[in-house]
């Protein structure tokens, strides 16, 4: 068996799908979505085609090693997102070829379903109570919300409204994770984390950017709330110092940013040896979510799964299940997602719909925010 084609598709709202086809007609789908940088990720596939057309698609580990190490320069969001999409597609192809789910090839199931959480409140959080009520009606028991809109290094604290929003969601019966989104700088992050500590959150996410590991460790020593980080870490080598320092309680690798299923399985195993939980980051499309469910199936320390159903980024009539031919496999029931039983990643993609949508490729960009004085604000 040899790889004959590697194709990419820019599909709305902001996703990059990958399709690998072998000479015998076997195929697999993956997702290399890197929000706002799809064109850069797509460029990596030129090198991948040069290296891997003609390779055996079943040799997933060897392909991963060559893709990561073979170009001399390695790591970072662009290369690792491209590698993630390729890796997912290879697991999907191999599973379809042998009639097995990816989790079966990775050691078998440790669970039948995984708890899921959904987003509420948008980039600048508001209407939390109504949004939480709507998610409860969908069967969810857990939600995540942004902590604040843009916030400067030092401001007169007006943080009680953050606690009020959390309590509004909790009043609707929700467990709540709060995403600082890396937009809260160290002086305010300390105050906000201390304020929220008595509320019993699931976690605080990216309370400080992961590029400031010493500050994250200091914050971890200040509060007892579980600290989650990882969507902007792209390999086991990126995660290693955070695990070793004891600064994090939950890691959040993104299976479309951190080297795919192959790498994230290793990251999860590393985390298990530090008694650290895994809650994969996934505000993306159906293939990314399907890959997450394969990881949840075979990794005992995966505890909860983010999903993008109805997320504020899914605009223009586009949502998580649009390109799925079997949407039921990614539809939550009583706040949980079942582990897919189908071969490969377990989700079937409507190829005709993808090709049609890719005819008008998206150019999604995240907003650029500014403070009142005109200076750049973290989004």
Secondary structure as GFF3:
##gff-version 3
##sequence-region A 1 379
A	DSSP	beta_strand	3	11	.	.	.	ID=ss1
A	DSSP	beta_strand	15	22	.	.	.	ID=ss2
A	DSSP	beta_strand	27	31	.	.	.	ID=ss3
A	DSSP	alpha_helix	38	52	.	.	.	ID=ss4
A	DSSP	alpha_helix	60	69	.	.	.	ID=ss5
A	DSSP	alpha_helix	77	98	.	.	.	ID=ss6
A	DSSP	alpha_helix	102	105	.	.	.	ID=ss7
A	DSSP	beta_strand	113	119	.	.	.	ID=ss8
A	DSSP	alpha_helix	128	137	.	.	.	ID=ss9
A	DSSP	beta_strand	142	146	.	.	.	ID=ss10
A	DSSP	alpha_helix	160	171	.	.	.	ID=ss11
A	DSSP	beta_strand	175	179	.	.	.	ID=ss12
A	DSSP	alpha_helix	186	196	.	.	.	ID=ss13
A	DSSP	three_ten_helix	197	199	.	.	.	ID=ss14
A	DSSP	beta_strand	203	205	.	.	.	ID=ss15
A	DSSP	alpha_helix	213	220	.	.	.	ID=ss16
A	DSSP	beta_strand	227	229	.	.	.	ID=ss17
A	DSSP	alpha_helix	236	245	.	.	.	ID=ss18
A	DSSP	beta_strand	250	251	.	.	.	ID=ss19
A	DSSP	alpha_helix	260	272	.	.	.	ID=ss20
A	DSSP	beta_strand	277	278	.	.	.	ID=ss21
A	DSSP	alpha_helix	286	298	.	.	.	ID=ss22
A	DSSP	beta_strand	305	306	.	.	.	ID=ss23
A	DSSP	three_ten_helix	327	330	.	.	.	ID=ss24
A	DSSP	beta_strand	336	338	.	.	.	ID=ss25
A	DSSP	alpha_helix	351	358	.	.	.	ID=ss26
A	DSSP	beta_strand	369	370	.	.	.	ID=ss27
A	DSSP	beta_strand	376	377	.	.	.	ID=ss28
###
